[in-house]
Amino acid sequence: MLLVIDVGNTNIVLGVMEGLEVRDKWRVSTDHRTTDEFGLLLKQLLGVGGIEHIYGVIVSCVVPSTLYSIKKACRRYLNEDALVVGTGIRTGIRIRTDNPREVGADRIVNAVAAKEKIEPPFVVVDFGTATTFDCVDHKGNYVGGAIAPGLQIGAEALFSKTSQLPNVQVTRPAKAIGTNTVDCIQSGLFFGYMGLVDNLARVCKSELSGAGRRVSCIATGGFSALIGGSCTEIDEVDEHLTLRGLAILWEKNRD
């Protein structure tokens, strides 16, 4: 089995892959852990999943302070040197931005995964701590995108920056016109965020659609099922897109 690890600002998602299929998946908080703490966590999760053998590990990480512990834990507890997504890794995608080194590893992983399943041009929307929009042109080049505050950040900002508004669960309300404070906040978060996503996706599609080309849009990430499925500009939701992208990159670089 291949172990894939996607380290985000809020959560770490770990997946055990059979080819491009997700055999098991776990989501844990991105807390600071020592090498031994992370190694023991790995052993515990793999044991719960009944996974006896790991033949490789690949990591995408946007929190550099956690990477050392993760790499060392994989070596010590799994006897595997983790492949880290970064400069020099073979992706099959040219990065045509002002500074390619600035592009987050997770964004490239998503672009690689999307390119395997849909024809360019396309937009990938990843609902994480931040919501990112990643654009690949008709030639298969990564050309940039957009970054917006994540949905949970919006909810937390309302709670922390106001004196009387409560912290609410992010969910889809029954209707847009709320009749109490909680419903009103949930409406503003959900329907307002739908508008943000649809408009940004629409503009990105327009800029990619030269010569009348159809531009697809695929969504992934923690809130993709909740928000993505309601957005008119999103054609497909794949919650495991990043994990599949890591598995694809492993195959491209395993030698």
N, C-alpha and C positions, 0 to 999 in steps of 0.2 A: 504494500500500500504506500501511496505517496502522501506525506503530510504537507499541507499548505497552510500558511499562517499570514493573515492580513492584519497588520497592526494599524489601527486608526487612533484618532485622538481621544475617543471615548471608549471604544471597545476593541478587543482583539477577537477576530473570528478565526477559528481553527477548523480545518476540514480534512477528512481522510478520503482520498480519491481513488476510484477504480477507473482508469482512463479519464474521461470527462464527467463521469457520474460521481455524485457526492454520496459516499457510503455513510458518513457521519459528520455532524457539524456541531460546534460548540461556540458560544459567545461569552466572553468573560470581560471584566472591566480592565481598562488599560492603566492599572496601578503599577507603581514602581515595585518590582520584585527582584530579589537576589537571584543569582544563577540557580541555587538549590531550590528556592521556592518555585521558580518557573519549571525547573526540571521535574520536581515532584508533582506539580500540576499536570504536566504533560503525561507522566506515567499514570496518574490517577484517571485522567480523561480517556486515555487509550485503553486502560484496563476496563473501565466501565463499558466502553464500546466493543470490548472483546477483540481488540486489534493486537495481534501478537508480533507482527513484523512490519517495520517501516523501512523501505529501501531508499528513501530520499526525502529531503526537506527543502522547501523553497519559501522565502519570506519576502513580503512586501511591507515596508515600514515607513510611516510618516512621522514617527516619534523617535528620533535618533537616540535618545537617552535610554531606551529600552532594548536597543538592538544588540548591544554587547552581551547582556544577560541571556537573551534568547539564543544567540549563536552558541554561546558557551554551554548552555543547558542542553542544546541538541547534540553537541559533541560529547558531553559527559554522560548524559542519560540515555541517548538513543544511538550513540556511536555513529552519528552522521554529521558531516559538515554541511551546514545550511547554505544553499544558493540564495544570494540576496539580490533582489531586483534593483538595478542601478546602472551606473555608467559602465559600458562595455558589454552588457548582456545583449544577446541577439533577440530582437523582437520582430523583425520583418516589417517594421513600420518606421518610416523616416519622420523625424520630429522637425517640423518647419515653423519654429517659434523663434522669438528674439533671443531667448536664452534657454536652450533645451535642458540645461541642468536644473532649471527652476521647476520643471514639470514634475509633480508628485508621482512616485512610483505607482500608486494605486490607479492613477489616471491612465498611465500607459498600459497597465495590466487590463483595465476595462476595455481600452481601445483594441488591444490584441484579441481579447475574447469576442468582442462584438464583430470583428473582422472575420472571424472563423464562421460566424453563423449568418451574417447578413452582408449584402453587397454594398460597398461604399458608393456614395457618401452617406454618412449617418451621424447621429448625435447620441451620446451616452449621457444619461442623467443619473448621478449617484447621490442618493439621499443618505448622507452621513452627518457628522458633526457640522460640516459645511455641505451645501448641495452644489455639486460641480456639474458643469456641462462641458463635455469633451467632444470635439468635432474632428472628423476624418473626412478628407475631400475625396473626389471621385477617383483620384490616383492612389488612394490608400495612404496618404500622408496625414500625420497628426498636425493640425494647423492651429490649435489653441482651443479656447472656449470661454467659460465664465465661471465665477465662483460667487455664490450667494450664502448668506447666513442660513444654517440649518433650521429645520422646523422646531426642534427641541430648544435651540438657542432662543428663538423667538418667544416661546412659552416661558422660558426661564427669565428672559429680560423683562417681560411684563410683570412677573411676580417680584423680581428683585428691584425694579426701578419705580414701582408704584407703592403707595402706602396702603391701599385698600383692596387691590385685586388679588384673588387667591391663585395659588399654583394649581393648575388643572391638568387632567389627563388629556393627551393629544388624541383625539378621536374624531370620527365624522359625526356631526350633529344631525338631527332629524331634518332640520330646515335652517335656512340662512338667517331668518329673523328670530333671534333668541328672546326669550321672555324672562330670563334671569341672568345674573352675572356670569355664571359658569357657561351657560349656553351661548351667551354673547361672545365670550372669549374663544370658545371652541369654534364658533362660526368664523370669527375673524382669522383664527389660525388656519383652519382647514380650507375654507373657500378663498381666503386671501392668498394662501400659499399655492393653491391650484392656479390662481391667476398669474402669480409670479412664474411658476414653472411653465405653464402654457405659453405665456408671452415670450419668455426667453428662448424656449424651444422653437417657437415659431420664427423668431428673428434669426436664430442660428440656422434653421432650415433654409430660410430665404437666402442667406448669404452663401450657402453651399449648393444651391439649386441651379447653377448656371446651365444653360442649354436645355432647360426644361427637365433636368434630372429629378427623379423622385428621391427624397431624402427620408430615410427611416429614423425612428427615435426609439431607443430601448432604455429602460429604467432598471436600476438595481439599488441595493442598499437597504438599511433598516426600515425606512418609511416607504419603500417603493410599492409595497402591496397596498398600503393605506391610501397614499396620495396618487401614485402613478396610475393605478387602475381607474382613477376618476378623471384624469387629464386627457383632453381630446387630442393633444399633439403627441402623446406617447402611444406607440404602436404595440409594444410588448414589454412585459415585466419579467425579469429574470433575477430572482433574489440571489442566485448562486453565480452570477456572471463573473465576479472577481475571483472566486475560487477556481472556476474553470479556466480563467485567464492565467492563473498561476500554474495550473497543470499543463497548459499549452506551452508556457515559457520553459517549464522544466524539460519538456520533450525537445524544444528547440536548442537547449543548452546542455543537455545531459552528458555530452562527450567532452 
